[in-house]
Amino acid sequence: MSETSKEHSRAGSVAVDSEGMVKGEISPSDVRVGFKCYVEKAGEKRRAEILSTHVRKGKLVFYVHYEEFNKRLDEWIPAERLDLKMPVEIPKPEKPKKTLASGKESAKNNKVAKKGKKTSKKGKPTPAGGKENDEAAAKEALGEDEMDLDDVQPNGQVETGEFNREEEIEKLRTSGSMTQNSHEIARVRNLTSVIMGAHEIEPWYFSPYPVELTEEDVIYICEFSLCYFGSKKQFERFRSKCTLRHPPGNEIYRDDDNKISFFEIDGRRQRTWCRNLCLFSKLFLDHKTLYYDVDPFLFYCMTKQDERGHHLVGYFSKEKESADNYNVACILTLPQYQRHGYGRVLIDFSYNLSMKEGKHGSPEKPLSDLGLLSYRAYWADTIIELLMETKKPEMTIEDVANTTAMTTTDVLHTLQTLNMLKYYKGQHIICLTDAIVQKYERQKQKKRIRIDPNKLQWKPPVFTAAQLRFAW
């Protein structure tokens, strides 16, 4: 086959030069998955990769990922926004993998592999249901028999160097969730816009809503029942009959000053509502896999009250029986309420529940990108505040863990990140540096919503063996 024939075969009828660039101008119908071209975005021309094509209501649309931008900004665009006059790159074909030339070489590699193999525990499966980590992430988080705490971060990953907040935020900004797997990356966001109450929200990721809804430009979600509709008329008719004004569970906490409440919902008793909550939250969580069974989980929903009712702000789910003593399985602040400090309130509430239970709690690993940053900030501020305000002259890591209900691992790595652990006369001691004191003074000036344990009307639920037997 000639070189010209090879170039044509790589892109169908599109002519391609030796560097993989399209020769001449092409039409939108010639654009295929994998092409890289320029797209108009916010008045600028941005280079983007075509991830999917689709005909929606008779018009050709493209799902694009903008290079050097977070995956959350991926979107469906019409053909008019493609600038095909600018350079268009065709993906190069993958090179075939080299095979071993002889059996001796293969045997040699096998010996090397056996020699370097380490014994590790098999990953324990998480109970089926709700939103869980995928199998690969679970195995990665469990690690080996003897875990070296100096090399493990709170999100379950091996630490390769000194923590740099600016570099990590930049990494998260461009790559999205740190814990997403290749299967989830390949999935294309299927909804364009969601209207919930007074807010119009643009989804971030894929969620398995009914396929007929994906053809609609916008879908409507009831902010109290979380039922979904593709037609505004259907939605309005439903709202005229719906009497629900708060999550369908027990109110266990109320703060009249800040107009916030917490409701406890059993996934077994309120399956439909909890399934709708999981479907909606999956639009904004890339690192979780959605299952249909929500029975093994309790959902703690935070609401903000006004004259119309209790509006859902965020939630966290919790396993009824966690083998690893996780106090949070999944946590989310709804996008319309983010950057108001509600995420910290959710985290604080989860640790207050752990205190009531008399246990040390930690979130299920691995964490999402935003979840990791939120937890790190909460751990740091809580530990610094405790050390600054405590009257005890000396505090150990165990003392901090017992007072805050955090695990010693989370406390240890937070202190290491803040450079507060010093080695002196054969033991590690906790030191308050000038930078930590300044950080505490800045945090003290901020007005935060704090959980008052006296307002928490809750007892740890006790389940029988029959209640913990989950089946379809």
C-alpha positions as CSV (number, residue, x, y, z in Angstrom):
1,M,0.0,0.0,0.0
2,S,1.4,3.5,-0.9
3,E,1.9,6.2,1.7
4,T,-1.0,8.2,0.2
5,S,-3.4,5.2,0.6
6,K,-2.4,4.8,4.2
7,E,-3.1,8.4,4.9
8,H,-6.6,8.1,3.4
9,S,-7.3,4.9,5.3
10,R,-6.6,6.6,8.6
11,A,-9.5,9.1,8.2
12,G,-11.9,7.6,5.7
13,S,-12.2,10.0,2.8
14,V,-10.2,12.8,4.5
15,A,-6.8,13.5,3.1
16,V,-4.0,13.5,5.7
17,D,-0.4,14.6,5.5
18,S,2.6,12.7,7.1
19,E,2.2,14.7,10.3
20,G,-1.4,13.6,10.9
21,M,-2.9,16.9,9.9
22,V,-5.9,17.2,7.5
23,K,-5.1,18.5,4.0
24,G,-7.5,21.3,3.0
25,E,-10.9,22.1,4.5
26,I,-13.4,19.4,5.6
27,S,-17.1,19.5,6.5
28,P,-18.6,18.7,9.9
29,S,-19.9,15.3,8.6
30,D,-16.3,14.3,7.9
31,V,-15.3,14.8,11.6
32,R,-14.9,11.6,13.5
33,V,-14.2,10.6,17.2
34,G,-10.6,11.3,18.1
35,F,-10.2,14.3,15.8
36,K,-8.6,17.4,17.4
37,C,-9.8,20.7,16.1
38,Y,-10.6,24.2,17.3
39,V,-13.9,25.1,18.9
40,E,-15.4,28.4,19.8
41,K,-15.8,28.8,23.5
42,A,-16.6,32.0,25.4
43,G,-15.4,34.1,22.4
44,E,-12.1,32.2,22.0
45,K,-10.8,29.4,19.8
46,R,-9.9,26.5,22.0
47,R,-8.3,23.2,20.9
48,A,-10.5,20.3,21.7
49,E,-10.8,16.5,21.1
50,I,-14.0,15.0,19.7
51,L,-15.2,12.3,22.1
52,S,-18.5,11.5,20.6
53,T,-20.9,12.4,17.8
54,H,-24.7,12.2,17.8
55,V,-27.7,13.3,15.8
56,R,-30.1,15.1,18.1
57,K,-33.4,16.2,16.8
58,G,-32.1,16.0,13.2
59,K,-29.0,18.1,13.9
60,L,-25.4,16.8,14.2
61,V,-23.8,17.6,17.6
62,F,-20.3,16.8,19.0
63,Y,-19.2,16.0,22.5
64,V,-15.8,17.7,23.0
65,H,-13.1,17.8,25.7
66,Y,-11.0,21.0,25.8
67,E,-7.3,20.4,26.1
68,E,-5.7,21.6,29.4
69,F,-9.2,22.1,31.0
70,N,-11.0,20.1,33.6
71,K,-13.3,17.2,32.4
72,R,-16.2,19.0,34.0
73,L,-16.1,21.5,31.1
74,D,-16.7,18.8,28.5
75,E,-19.9,19.6,26.5
76,W,-22.2,18.9,23.6
77,I,-21.8,21.6,20.9
78,P,-23.5,22.2,17.5
79,A,-21.5,21.9,14.3
80,E,-21.5,25.7,13.9
81,R,-19.0,26.1,16.8
82,L,-16.4,23.9,15.0
83,D,-13.7,26.0,13.2
84,L,-12.6,23.5,10.5
85,K,-10.6,26.2,8.6
86,M,-7.9,26.0,11.4
87,P,-5.6,22.9,11.6
88,V,-7.4,19.6,12.3
89,E,-5.4,16.7,13.7
90,I,-6.2,13.0,13.0
91,P,-5.4,10.5,15.7
92,K,-2.4,8.3,14.9
93,P,-3.0,4.5,14.8
94,E,-1.7,2.6,17.7
95,K,1.5,0.7,17.2
96,P,1.2,-3.1,17.6
97,K,2.7,-4.4,20.8
98,K,6.0,-6.3,20.4
99,T,5.8,-10.0,21.0
100,L,8.6,-11.9,22.7
101,A,11.0,-13.5,20.2
102,S,11.7,-16.7,22.1
103,G,10.4,-18.9,24.8
104,K,13.6,-18.4,26.8
105,E,12.9,-14.6,27.0
106,S,9.4,-15.3,28.1
107,A,10.5,-17.7,30.8
108,K,13.1,-15.2,32.0
109,N,10.5,-12.4,32.4
110,N,8.3,-14.8,34.3
111,K,11.1,-15.5,36.8
112,V,11.7,-11.8,37.3
113,A,8.0,-11.2,37.8
114,K,7.8,-14.0,40.4
115,K,10.8,-12.7,42.2
116,G,9.4,-9.2,42.5
117,K,5.9,-10.3,43.5
118,K,4.8,-9.3,47.1
119,T,2.1,-11.0,49.1
120,S,-0.9,-8.8,49.7
121,K,-4.3,-9.2,51.1
122,K,-7.2,-9.7,48.8
123,G,-9.5,-6.7,48.6
124,K,-12.7,-7.1,50.7
125,P,-15.8,-6.5,48.6
126,T,-17.9,-3.6,49.7
127,P,-21.6,-4.4,50.3
128,A,-23.6,-4.1,47.1
129,G,-25.7,-1.0,46.8
130,G,-25.7,2.8,46.8
131,K,-22.6,4.4,45.4
132,E,-19.4,2.5,45.9
133,N,-15.9,2.6,44.8
134,D,-15.0,0.4,41.8
135,E,-13.1,-2.8,42.4
136,A,-9.7,-1.5,41.2
137,A,-9.9,1.6,43.5
138,A,-10.9,-0.6,46.4
139,K,-7.9,-2.9,45.9
140,E,-5.6,0.0,45.6
141,A,-6.9,1.5,48.8
142,L,-6.4,-1.7,50.8
143,G,-2.7,-2.0,50.1
144,E,-0.4,-4.6,51.4
145,D,-0.1,-6.6,54.7
146,E,2.2,-4.1,56.4
147,M,1.4,-0.5,55.5
148,D,4.1,2.1,55.8
149,L,2.3,5.2,57.0
150,D,5.0,7.5,55.9
151,D,4.3,6.7,52.3
152,V,0.5,6.7,52.3
153,Q,-1.7,9.7,52.0
154,P,-5.2,10.1,53.5
155,N,-6.7,9.3,50.1
156,G,-5.1,5.9,50.0
157,Q,-2.4,6.9,47.4
158,V,1.3,6.5,47.8
159,E,3.1,9.7,48.5
160,T,5.8,10.5,46.0
161,G,7.0,13.8,47.3
162,E,6.3,16.9,49.4
163,F,2.7,18.1,49.4
164,N,2.2,21.2,47.3
165,R,-1.3,22.7,47.4
166,E,-0.9,24.9,44.4
167,E,0.5,22.1,42.2
168,E,-2.3,19.8,43.3
169,I,-5.1,22.3,42.6
170,E,-3.6,22.9,39.1
171,K,-3.5,19.1,38.6
172,L,-7.1,18.7,39.6
173,R,-8.2,21.7,37.5
174,T,-6.8,20.2,34.3
175,S,-7.4,16.5,34.9
176,G,-10.6,16.2,37.0
177,S,-11.0,13.6,39.6
178,M,-7.8,12.0,40.8
179,T,-9.5,8.6,41.3
180,Q,-11.5,8.2,38.1
181,N,-10.9,5.0,36.1
182,S,-10.5,4.6,32.4
183,H,-14.0,3.1,32.1
184,E,-15.6,6.2,33.6
185,I,-13.4,8.6,31.6
186,A,-14.7,7.1,28.4
187,R,-18.4,7.8,29.3
188,V,-19.9,10.8,27.8
189,R,-22.1,13.2,29.7
190,N,-25.7,12.6,28.6
191,L,-27.7,15.5,30.0
192,T,-27.2,19.1,28.9
193,S,-29.1,21.1,31.5
194,V,-31.1,20.5,34.7
195,I,-33.7,22.8,36.3
196,M,-34.1,22.2,40.0
197,G,-36.2,24.8,41.9
198,A,-35.0,28.3,41.1
199,H,-31.7,27.0,39.8
200,E,-30.5,25.9,36.3
201,I,-27.6,23.5,36.6
202,E,-25.1,22.3,34.1
203,P,-24.2,18.6,34.8
204,W,-20.5,17.6,35.0
205,Y,-20.6,13.9,34.3
206,F,-22.6,10.9,33.1
207,S,-25.6,9.6,35.0
208,P,-27.8,6.6,33.9
209,Y,-31.0,8.5,33.6
210,P,-33.7,7.0,31.2
211,V,-32.4,7.3,27.6
212,E,-35.5,9.2,26.5
213,L,-34.4,12.1,28.7
214,T,-31.1,12.4,27.0
215,E,-32.9,13.7,23.8
216,E,-34.3,16.7,25.8
217,D,-32.4,20.1,25.9
218,V,-33.4,20.4,29.6
219,I,-34.9,18.1,32.2
220,Y,-36.8,19.1,35.3
221,I,-36.2,17.7,38.8
222,C,-38.5,18.3,41.8
223,E,-36.3,19.7,44.6
224,F,-38.4,17.9,47.3
225,S,-39.2,14.5,45.8
226,L,-36.2,14.4,43.3
227,C,-38.5,13.0,40.6
228,Y,-37.4,13.8,37.1
229,F,-39.3,14.9,34.0
230,G,-38.5,15.7,30.4
231,S,-41.5,18.0,29.9
232,K,-42.2,21.2,31.7
233,K,-45.9,20.5,31.5
234,Q,-45.5,17.1,33.2
235,F,-43.4,18.7,35.9
236,E,-45.8,21.5,36.6
237,R,-48.7,19.0,36.8
238,F,-46.7,16.9,39.3
239,R,-45.8,19.9,41.4
240,S,-49.4,20.9,41.7
241,K,-50.2,17.6,43.4
242,C,-47.0,16.9,45.3
243,T,-47.3,17.8,49.0
244,L,-43.7,16.8,50.1
245,R,-41.8,19.8,51.5
246,H,-38.8,18.1,53.1
247,P,-36.7,14.9,52.7
248,P,-38.8,11.8,53.7
249,G,-37.0,11.0,57.0
250,N,-36.6,11.9,60.6
251,E,-35.3,15.4,61.4
252,I,-32.4,14.8,63.8
253,Y,-30.9,18.3,63.9
254,R,-32.3,21.8,63.6
255,D,-30.4,25.2,63.8
256,D,-33.0,28.0,63.8
257,D,-30.3,30.7,63.7
258,N,-28.8,29.5,60.4
259,K,-32.1,27.9,59.1
260,I,-30.4,24.5,58.5
261,S,-31.6,21.0,59.4
262,F,-30.5,17.4,59.0
263,F,-32.7,14.5,58.1
264,E,-31.9,10.8,58.4
265,I,-33.3,8.6,55.6
266,D,-33.1,4.8,55.5
267,G,-32.4,3.5,52.0
268,R,-34.5,0.5,52.7
269,R,-37.6,2.4,53.7
270,Q,-37.3,5.2,51.1
271,R,-35.9,3.3,48.1
272,T,-37.3,5.5,45.3
273,W,-36.3,8.8,46.9
274,C,-32.8,7.5,47.7
275,R,-32.4,6.1,44.2
276,N,-33.4,9.5,42.7
277,L,-30.8,11.2,45.0
278,C,-28.1,8.8,43.8
279,L,-29.0,9.4,40.1
280,F,-28.9,13.2,40.6
281,S,-25.6,13.2,42.6
282,K,-23.9,11.0,40.0
283,L,-24.1,14.0,37.6
284,F,-21.5,15.6,39.8
285,L,-19.4,12.7,41.0
286,D,-17.0,11.1,38.6
287,H,-15.3,8.6,40.9
288,K,-18.3,6.6,42.0
289,T,-20.1,3.7,40.4
290,L,-23.9,3.7,40.7
291,Y,-25.8,0.6,41.8
292,Y,-29.6,0.2,42.1
293,D,-29.7,-1.2,45.6
294,V,-29.7,1.5,48.3
295,D,-30.8,-0.7,51.2
296,P,-27.4,-1.0,52.9
297,F,-27.1,2.8,53.3
298,L,-28.4,5.6,55.6
299,F,-28.6,9.0,54.0
300,Y,-28.0,12.2,56.0
301,C,-29.4,15.2,54.1
302,M,-28.8,18.8,55.0
303,T,-31.5,21.3,54.1
304,K,-32.0,25.0,54.2
305,Q,-35.4,26.2,55.3
306,D,-37.6,29.0,53.9
307,E,-41.3,29.7,53.7
308,R,-41.6,27.1,50.9
309,G,-40.0,24.2,52.7
310,H,-36.7,22.5,53.4
311,H,-34.5,22.7,50.3
312,L,-31.8,20.1,49.8
313,V,-28.3,21.6,50.2
314,G,-26.1,18.4,50.3
315,Y,-25.9,15.0,51.8
316,F,-23.6,12.2,52.8
317,S,-24.4,8.4,52.8
318,K,-23.2,5.9,55.4
319,E,-23.1,2.2,55.4
320,K,-25.3,0.6,58.1
321,E,-22.5,-1.9,58.8
322,S,-19.0,-0.8,57.7
323,A,-16.3,-3.4,58.0
324,D,-13.6,-0.6,57.8
325,N,-15.5,1.8,60.2
326,Y,-16.0,4.4,57.5
327,N,-18.3,7.2,58.7
328,V,-19.0,8.5,55.1
329,A,-19.5,6.4,52.0
330,C,-20.3,9.3,49.6
331,I,-20.6,13.1,50.2
332,L,-21.8,15.9,48.0
333,T,-22.8,19.6,48.3
334,L,-25.1,20.4,45.4
335,P,-23.4,22.8,42.9
336,Q,-25.9,25.6,43.5
337,Y,-24.8,25.7,47.2
338,Q,-21.1,25.2,46.8
339,R,-18.5,27.7,48.0
340,H,-20.7,28.7,50.9
341,G,-19.0,26.5,53.6
342,Y,-21.8,23.9,53.6
343,G,-19.3,21.1,52.7
344,R,-17.4,21.7,55.9
345,V,-20.7,21.6,57.9
346,L,-21.5,18.2,56.3
347,I,-18.1,16.8,57.3
348,D,-18.4,18.3,60.8
349,F,-21.8,16.6,61.2
350,S,-20.4,13.2,60.2
351,Y,-17.8,13.4,62.9
352,N,-20.4,14.5,65.4
353,L,-22.3,11.3,64.6
354,S,-19.0,9.3,65.1
355,M,-18.6,11.0,68.5
356,K,-22.1,9.9,69.5
357,E,-21.2,6.4,68.4
358,G,-18.0,6.4,70.4
359,K,-16.0,5.5,67.3
360,H,-13.2,7.0,65.2
361,G,-14.4,7.8,61.7
362,S,-12.9,8.4,58.3
363,P,-14.4,8.8,54.8
364,E,-14.4,5.9,52.3
365,K,-11.3,6.0,50.2
366,P,-10.4,7.1,47.6
367,L,-11.9,10.6,47.8
368,S,-12.9,12.7,44.8
369,D,-10.8,15.8,43.9
370,L,-13.1,18.3,45.7
371,G,-13.7,15.9,48.5
372,L,-10.0,15.5,49.2
373,L,-9.4,19.2,49.3
374,S,-12.4,19.7,51.6
375,Y,-11.4,17.0,54.0
376,R,-7.7,18.2,54.1
377,A,-8.9,21.7,55.0
378,Y,-11.3,20.4,57.6
379,W,-8.7,18.1,59.3
380,A,-6.1,20.9,59.3
381,D,-8.4,23.6,60.8
382,T,-9.9,21.3,63.4
383,I,-6.5,20.0,64.7
384,I,-5.0,23.5,64.7
385,E,-8.0,24.9,66.6
386,L,-7.8,22.0,69.2
387,L,-4.1,22.5,69.8
388,M,-4.4,26.3,70.1
389,E,-7.4,26.3,72.5
390,T,-6.7,23.2,74.6
391,K,-5.4,23.7,78.2
392,K,-3.6,20.4,78.2
393,P,0.2,21.1,78.1
394,E,1.0,18.0,76.1
395,M,-1.2,16.2,73.5
396,T,-0.4,13.0,71.7
397,I,-1.8,11.9,68.3
398,E,-4.1,9.5,70.2
399,D,-5.4,12.4,72.3
400,V,-6.2,14.4,69.2
401,A,-7.9,11.4,67.6
402,N,-10.1,10.7,70.7
403,T,-11.1,14.4,71.0
404,T,-12.0,14.9,67.3
405,A,-13.3,11.3,66.4
406,M,-10.7,11.2,63.6
407,T,-8.6,8.2,62.9
408,T,-5.0,8.3,64.0
409,T,-3.9,7.8,60.4
410,D,-5.8,11.0,59.2
411,V,-4.4,12.9,62.2
412,L,-0.8,11.7,61.5
413,H,-0.8,12.7,57.8
414,T,-2.4,16.0,58.5
415,L,0.3,16.9,61.0
416,Q,2.9,15.7,58.5
417,T,1.4,17.8,55.7
418,L,1.4,20.9,58.0
419,N,5.1,20.1,59.0
420,M,4.0,20.0,62.7
421,L,5.7,16.7,63.6
422,K,9.3,17.0,64.9
423,Y,11.6,14.2,66.0
424,Y,13.2,15.0,69.4
425,K,15.0,12.6,71.8
426,G,13.8,9.5,70.2
427,Q,10.1,10.4,69.8
428,H,7.8,12.5,67.7
429,I,6.3,15.6,69.2
430,I,3.7,18.0,67.9
431,C,4.9,21.6,67.4
432,L,3.0,24.8,66.7
433,T,5.0,26.9,64.2
434,D,4.6,30.6,63.5
435,A,2.8,29.8,60.2
436,I,0.3,27.6,62.0
437,V,-0.4,30.4,64.6
438,Q,-1.0,32.9,61.8
439,K,-3.3,30.4,60.0
440,Y,-5.3,30.0,63.2
441,E,-5.7,33.7,63.6
442,R,-7.0,34.1,60.0
443,Q,-9.4,31.2,60.5
444,K,-10.7,32.6,63.7
445,Q,-11.9,35.8,62.0
446,K,-14.1,33.9,59.6
447,K,-17.7,33.3,60.4
448,R,-18.5,29.6,60.1
449,I,-21.6,27.5,60.7
450,R,-20.8,25.1,63.5
451,I,-22.6,22.0,64.6
452,D,-23.9,22.3,68.1
453,P,-23.9,18.8,69.7
454,N,-26.6,19.8,72.1
455,K,-29.0,20.3,69.2
456,L,-28.4,16.8,67.8
457,Q,-31.4,14.6,68.7
458,W,-30.1,11.2,67.6
459,K,-29.1,7.7,68.9
460,P,-26.9,5.3,66.9
461,P,-29.3,3.0,65.0
462,V,-29.1,-0.7,65.9
463,F,-29.9,-3.2,63.2
464,T,-30.7,-6.9,63.6
465,A,-29.0,-9.6,61.5
466,A,-32.2,-9.9,59.5
467,Q,-32.3,-6.1,58.8
468,L,-28.7,-6.3,57.5
469,R,-29.5,-9.1,55.1
470,F,-29.8,-7.3,51.8
471,A,-31.2,-9.0,48.8
472,W,-33.2,-8.1,45.7
